[in-house]
């Protein structure tokens, strides 16, 4: 769906919104809680990819919008041991989620 030198993005297999894309760094990082200063370039690339995906999916801008989510740990339902950023949109987001 979207690739860069530092990231790969693909649709979630169990989407929670009409647009639900995962942005994954090519370099292995366990989860957001393991991030350090040396990961700054990976994070910038992930957020840039998310912005591009939002534009591609038509959910960017003031009229629509999207949510970016990192999950860390079992209580957050983080079941994949590799850092990934959820890009969610295409409907109004509610709080609490679900």
ZADO-1210 file (C-alpha; in nm, 4 decimals, padded with zeros to 6 digits):
<atoms>
<atom x="00.0000" y="00.0000" z="00.0000" code="UNK" pos="1"/>
<atom x="00.2765" y="00.2454" z="00.0943" code="UNK" pos="2"/>
<atom x="00.6501" y="00.1928" z="00.1295" code="UNK" pos="3"/>
<atom x="00.9493" y="00.4143" z="00.1969" code="UNK" pos="4"/>
<atom x="01.3149" y="00.3470" z="00.2651" code="UNK" pos="5"/>
<atom x="01.2331" y="00.3225" z="00.6376" code="UNK" pos="6"/>
<atom x="00.8679" y="00.2098" z="00.6538" code="UNK" pos="7"/>
<atom x="00.6096" y="-00.0308" z="00.5170" code="UNK" pos="8"/>
<atom x="00.2343" y="00.0269" z="00.5496" code="UNK" pos="9"/>
<atom x="-00.0559" y="-00.2083" z="00.4928" code="UNK" pos="10"/>
<atom x="-00.4245" y="-00.2420" z="00.5847" code="UNK" pos="11"/>
<atom x="-00.5084" y="-00.4007" z="00.9188" code="UNK" pos="12"/>
<atom x="-00.6590" y="-00.7504" z="00.8876" code="UNK" pos="13"/>
<atom x="-00.9164" y="-00.6691" z="01.1595" code="UNK" pos="14"/>
<atom x="-01.0042" y="-00.3041" z="01.0862" code="UNK" pos="15"/>
<atom x="-01.1577" y="-00.0896" z="01.3591" code="UNK" pos="16"/>
<atom x="-01.2523" y="00.1915" z="01.1179" code="UNK" pos="17"/>
<atom x="-01.3164" y="00.2279" z="00.7434" code="UNK" pos="18"/>
<atom x="-00.9512" y="00.3315" z="00.7109" code="UNK" pos="19"/>
<atom x="-00.7208" y="00.1266" z="00.9347" code="UNK" pos="20"/>
<atom x="-00.3618" y="00.1102" z="00.8153" code="UNK" pos="21"/>
<atom x="-00.0528" y="-00.0043" z="01.0050" code="UNK" pos="22"/>
<atom x="00.2764" y="00.1784" z="00.9540" code="UNK" pos="23"/>
<atom x="00.5752" y="-00.0370" z="01.0487" code="UNK" pos="24"/>
<atom x="00.9417" y="00.0620" z="01.0609" code="UNK" pos="25"/>
<atom x="01.1727" y="-00.1646" z="00.8621" code="UNK" pos="26"/>
<atom x="01.4160" y="-00.1647" z="01.1558" code="UNK" pos="27"/>
<atom x="01.3004" y="-00.3889" z="01.4390" code="UNK" pos="28"/>
<atom x="01.1845" y="-00.2019" z="01.7492" code="UNK" pos="29"/>
<atom x="00.9854" y="-00.4028" z="02.0060" code="UNK" pos="30"/>
<atom x="00.7253" y="-00.1353" z="02.0897" code="UNK" pos="31"/>
<atom x="00.6860" y="00.2368" z="02.1613" code="UNK" pos="32"/>
<atom x="00.8072" y="00.1851" z="02.5181" code="UNK" pos="33"/>
<atom x="01.1449" y="00.0734" z="02.3801" code="UNK" pos="34"/>
<atom x="01.2042" y="00.3900" z="02.1762" code="UNK" pos="35"/>
<atom x="01.5208" y="00.5898" z="02.2327" code="UNK" pos="36"/>
<atom x="01.6942" y="00.8908" z="02.0836" code="UNK" pos="37"/>
<atom x="01.8508" y="00.6729" z="01.8147" code="UNK" pos="38"/>
<atom x="01.4996" y="00.5963" z="01.6790" code="UNK" pos="39"/>
<atom x="01.4170" y="00.9589" z="01.5926" code="UNK" pos="40"/>
<atom x="01.4573" y="00.9026" z="01.2172" code="UNK" pos="41"/>
<atom x="01.2292" y="00.5992" z="01.2268" code="UNK" pos="42"/>
<atom x="00.9583" y="00.7961" z="01.4080" code="UNK" pos="43"/>
<atom x="00.9797" y="01.0890" z="01.1685" code="UNK" pos="44"/>
<atom x="00.9461" y="00.8443" z="00.8785" code="UNK" pos="45"/>
<atom x="00.6479" y="00.6725" z="01.0423" code="UNK" pos="46"/>
<atom x="00.4635" y="01.0001" z="01.0998" code="UNK" pos="47"/>
<atom x="00.5443" y="01.1137" z="00.7454" code="UNK" pos="48"/>
<atom x="00.4051" y="00.7872" z="00.6080" code="UNK" pos="49"/>
<atom x="00.0910" y="00.8296" z="00.8203" code="UNK" pos="50"/>
<atom x="00.0391" y="01.1796" z="00.6812" code="UNK" pos="51"/>
<atom x="00.0808" y="01.0507" z="00.3238" code="UNK" pos="52"/>
<atom x="-00.1632" y="00.7651" z="00.3858" code="UNK" pos="53"/>
<atom x="-00.4206" y="01.0046" z="00.5323" code="UNK" pos="54"/>
<atom x="-00.3943" y="01.2213" z="00.2205" code="UNK" pos="55"/>
<atom x="-00.4132" y="00.9170" z="-00.0085" code="UNK" pos="56"/>
<atom x="-00.7243" y="00.7919" z="00.1754" code="UNK" pos="57"/>
<atom x="-00.8914" y="01.1355" z="00.1757" code="UNK" pos="58"/>
<atom x="-00.9062" y="01.1665" z="00.5546" code="UNK" pos="59"/>
<atom x="-00.6550" y="01.4477" z="00.6006" code="UNK" pos="60"/>
<atom x="-00.7411" y="01.8107" z="00.6603" code="UNK" pos="61"/>
<atom x="-00.9718" y="02.0005" z="00.8914" code="UNK" pos="62"/>
<atom x="-01.2969" y="01.8567" z="00.7522" code="UNK" pos="63"/>
<atom x="-01.2170" y="01.4888" z="00.8114" code="UNK" pos="64"/>
<atom x="-00.9258" y="01.3924" z="01.0343" code="UNK" pos="65"/>
<atom x="-00.7681" y="01.0742" z="01.1605" code="UNK" pos="66"/>
<atom x="-00.6340" y="00.9127" z="01.4752" code="UNK" pos="67"/>
<atom x="-00.2793" y="00.7830" z="01.5283" code="UNK" pos="68"/>
<atom x="-00.2307" y="00.5108" z="01.7918" code="UNK" pos="69"/>
<atom x="00.0636" y="00.3201" z="01.9388" code="UNK" pos="70"/>
<atom x="-00.0196" y="00.0292" z="02.1722" code="UNK" pos="71"/>
<atom x="00.2278" y="-00.0851" z="02.4369" code="UNK" pos="72"/>
<atom x="00.1836" y="-00.4032" z="02.6373" code="UNK" pos="73"/>
<atom x="-00.0754" y="-00.6692" z="02.6992" code="UNK" pos="74"/>
<atom x="-00.3370" y="-00.4415" z="02.8591" code="UNK" pos="75"/>
<atom x="-00.3336" y="-00.2264" z="02.5439" code="UNK" pos="76"/>
<atom x="-00.3945" y="-00.5355" z="02.3274" code="UNK" pos="77"/>
<atom x="-00.0496" y="-00.5120" z="02.1691" code="UNK" pos="78"/>
<atom x="-00.0245" y="-00.8616" z="02.0238" code="UNK" pos="79"/>
<atom x="00.2542" y="-00.8015" z="01.7704" code="UNK" pos="80"/>
<atom x="00.6105" y="-00.7676" z="01.9093" code="UNK" pos="81"/>
<atom x="00.7163" y="-00.5047" z="01.6540" code="UNK" pos="82"/>
<atom x="00.6498" y="-00.1309" z="01.6709" code="UNK" pos="83"/>
<atom x="00.3540" y="-00.0273" z="01.4568" code="UNK" pos="84"/>
<atom x="00.1462" y="00.2880" z="01.4237" code="UNK" pos="85"/>
<atom x="-00.2285" y="00.2588" z="01.3603" code="UNK" pos="86"/>
<atom x="-00.3777" y="00.5160" z="01.1215" code="UNK" pos="87"/>
<atom x="-00.7542" y="00.5202" z="01.1797" code="UNK" pos="88"/>
<atom x="-01.0181" y="00.7294" z="01.0065" code="UNK" pos="89"/>
<atom x="-01.3132" y="00.7437" z="00.7730" code="UNK" pos="90"/>
<atom x="-01.5685" y="00.7908" z="01.0532" code="UNK" pos="91"/>
<atom x="-01.6078" y="01.0123" z="01.3579" code="UNK" pos="92"/>
<atom x="-01.3908" y="00.8796" z="01.6396" code="UNK" pos="93"/>
<atom x="-01.5575" y="00.8301" z="01.9768" code="UNK" pos="94"/>
<atom x="-01.4154" y="00.8169" z="02.3268" code="UNK" pos="95"/>
<atom x="-01.3794" y="00.5773" z="02.4789" code="UNK" pos="96"/>
<atom x="-01.2879" y="00.3842" z="02.1640" code="UNK" pos="97"/>
<atom x="-01.4924" y="00.0884" z="02.0614" code="UNK" pos="98"/>
</atoms>
